[in-house]
Amino acid sequence: MSWPAGEAAFVTGAASGIGLGIARALVANGAKVALADIDRARLDEVARELTEKGGAVTTVVLDVSDAEQWAAAADRAEEALGPISILCNNAGVNGGGMLDQTPLKVWRWIQRINVEGQFIGISTFLPRMKSRGGRGHILNTASMAGLLPIPGVGAYTASKFASVGLSMVLRAELAQTELAVSLLCPGAVATRISATSEEGQAKVLGRDSDVESAEQIGAMLAQGADPDHVGEQVVEAMQNKEFLIVTHRDYLPLVENLHVEIQRAFADFDGRHGADPTAQAMAQAISAGAHPVSS
């Protein structure tokens, strides 16, 4: 059995949905998996399932937005499974609504989990991976909402655009190493994100959960892709060191429209408004991997 057989992976949001699909696929390919999630009961159920299938797993209760929990979580995982060489930053939430109707508390809650959680995960595991050398892999789960704007979920979209940028920079910074990066941008997948996000948002706002609304969105997502199939696709892409992973071809025209708009803006720019003469040098420096700073 080839890579990732024998490797140890750390998967956040592993108790359900895409995270569980990734964990199942990793186990099926011979990897040991640390299942990290905030939901202890579901973690225990998943651990039993994967252990019964012959998998080597351990569980870690983790709130990815709490920086103080990460180092201890990494230590526990590595004590149980050995050095972690695969990090899957998958945990995420949705919430809010129209931008002018999204409370600041909810905005910050979404950014802390979807963006800061990934950054802290990288900050925790990347130095360990670098110090040990050898092949490693970091996967960040963004969304199709990280490639095109989706009205009505502005906070979520902003966090996923940030995840895309974070992942692209990480890929560039690790280009000369044995550490690879993948970015998952799924469309609709049959997960529990609507229910778990509503529960979390209600807690942030100190109110009861809007069960009916969550169930309506959940019913729509239930028609989406099978998370186990997404997990299999993710592991295959990581085996091949592919960067961008998409799950639905249907969104391509929308993404193309956005890129056409960007290209048109560059094509239409005629320099009449005081173009910076250093722009070419800056672009060349970025292309060469330098880190120019603009004030």
N, C-alpha and C positions, 0 to 999 in steps of 0.2 A: 504493500500500500504506500502511495506517495504522500508528499506534503498535503495536509497538515498532520498526518499520522504521527503520534507521539508528542506533538506540540501541546502546549498549555495555552488556553484562551480565556479571556475575561470578557464576558458579555453583559452589558447593562440592559435593563428592561427585559430580562430573560424569562420572566414568569409568564409571559403571554405574547401573542402577536408575532411580529417580525423577529423580535429577540429570541423567542422560543423556537421559531422556525430556523434561525441561524444556529442556535445551540443544538437542535436535533441534527442538522446537516453536519456540523462539526463533529459530533459524536459518531455519526454514521461513517465519517471519513477518518476515524481513529484518533481524534484529538481529545484531550482532557479539557473539561470546561468548568470554569468558575461562573456560576449563575448568580448574577447580581440584580437585585430588585428591591424596591421598598415594601413589597407585599410578601411578608414572611410565609403566610399560609400557602399561597400559590407556589412560592419557591419550593416548599417542602413537597408539594404534589408533583412538580416538574422533576425534582431530584429523584423521587421514587420511580417515576416513569422511565427516566433515562438510565437509572441504575439497573432497573429490571431488564433493560435492553442491552445490558453489558457495558454501559458507559461509565467512565471515571469522572465523576462530577463532585463539586462541593458547592455550598450555598453561601452567599454573602448578602446580608441585609444592608442596603446602601441607598441613601438619599444622594443622588449625584450632584445636587446643588449645594451640598454641605462639604466645603473643602476640607474640613477637619476630619471627615470620615474616610477619605480616600486612601491615605497612606496605610492606615490600619487594615482597610479592606484589601489592599494590594498585598500586604504582608500575610494576611490570613490565606489568601488565595495561593500564594507562592509556597507557603508552608505546607499546604495540602497537596498541591499539584506540581510544584517545581516552578522554575522561571517562566513567567508569562511572556510569550513571544507574539501573541495575537491579541489585540485590543479591539473590541467592537463597541464603539460609542453609539449605542442604539436608543437608549431611553429618551422619551420625548413626550410632550403634552401639547394640546391645543387649548383654545379658550378665547375669551374676549368676544369680539364681533366687529361691527363697524368701528373704525378708528376713534371717532368722536364719542363712541359709547363704551370704549374699553377702559376700565379703571386702571390707574397707574400701578396699583398693587398686582393686578393680573398681568399687565405688560411685563413687569419686572419678574414675576414668578415664571412666566414662559421663557424669558431670556436666560434666567439663571439655570433652568433645567436644560433647555435646548442648545444653548451656546456655551455658557460658563461650564456646564457639566462636561461637555466635550473637551473644552480647554483644560479643565482640571484633570480629566482622565489622561490626556496627552502629557501634561506636566508631571503627572505621577509616574506613568509607565515608560515614557520615551527615554528619560535618562537611564533607567535600568536596562532597557533594550540596547542603547548605545554602548553602555559600559561592558555588556556581555558579548557584543558582536554577534555575527551570524544573521540568518534570515529572520525577519520579523514583519509584521503587517498591522496597520492601523486602518480600521474601517469606521467612517463616520456616516451615520444615517441622517440625511437631509430629507428632501421631499421634492416632488414636482413643483411644490410651492417655493422651492429654492432656485428654480430655473425660470419661473414666470410668475407675475403678480396675480394673486387670487383675491378678489374683493370679498370683504366680509370676514377675513381671517388675517388682518393686517399684522397683528403681533406675531402670529405663527409664521407668516410669510417672511417678515423681517428676520426672525430667528433662523429660518432655513436658508435665506440668502447669506446670512452670516456664516452658517455652517459650510456652505459651498466655498466662500472665500477662504475660510480657515483651512479647509481641506486642500484647496489649490496651492496656498502658500506652503502648507506642510509638505505637499508633494515636491515642490520646488526646493525646499530646504533639505529634503532627504534624497535628492536625485542622485547624489554621488555615494550613497550608502546601500546596504543590503536591506534596508527597511522600506517597504512599499506602502502605498496609501491607496485606499479605495473610497469612493463616495457613492453612497446609495441614494438615488432619487426616485422613490417609488410613487406611483399613482395611487389609486384607491386599492387598499388591501383590507381583507376581512380581519380587523383587529378590534380590541376593546378600547381604543384610544378615546372614543367619545364618552364612554362611561367613566373611565378612570380620570379623564381630564375634567369632566363635570364635577366629580367628587372632589378633586383637588382644588378647583376654582371655587367651589362652594365653601371649602374650608378656609381659603385665603380671604374670602369676603365675609365669612361668618354668617352664612345663610344656609338654608336647606338646598339639597341638590335638585335641579330641574330634571327629574327623571324622564318626563315625557319628551323633552327636547333631546336628551341624550339618546333615548331609544329611537327617535326618528332618524337621527344621524347614523346611529348604529345599524339601523335597518338598511340604509343606503350602502354603508361600508361592507355589510355582510355579502353584498353582491360582488365585492371586489376580488382581487387575486388571493389565492390560497397562500397564507404566510409560510407554509412549509415549502411551497414551490419557490417562493422568494428566497428563503434560506438556502435552498439548493443552488439557486442562481448566484447568490452571493459567494458561497464557498467556491464554486467553479470559477467565478471571476477572480477571486483572490488567488486561487491556484495558478491562474494565468497572468497574475499581476496586472489586471485591468484596473483602470482608474475609475471611470464613470460607469455606473450600473443603473440602467433604467428598466422599468417593469412593464411599461405600456407604450406602444408605438403611437397610440391615438393622440397623444399630446404634441407630437412633432410639429404640426402646422402652427400651433400657438407659440411654441418656442421659436420657430423660424421667423414668425412675424416680429417678435421682439428683437431678434438679431438683425433683421432687415432694417428695423427702425434705428438701431445703433449704427449700422454700417452707413445708412443714409445720412445720419447726422455728421459723420466724419467726412463723407463724400461732399456734402454741401458746405462744409466749413471752408471759407475762402481766405482766412487769415486777416481780414480787414479790422479785426478788433484787438489787435495787439498780441499776436501769438508769441509765446515765450521762445526766444531763440535757443534756449537750452533744451527744448523738448525732445529734439532728435537724440541728443546725447543721453538724456534721461532714459528714453525708450531703449536705446542700445545697451545702456548699463543694466536695465532690468532684464532684457533679453539674455544678457551674459551672466545673469545670476548675481549681480551686485545689488546693493541695498541703498540706493539714493534716497535722501531725505529732503522733502520739499517743505519749506515754511510758507 
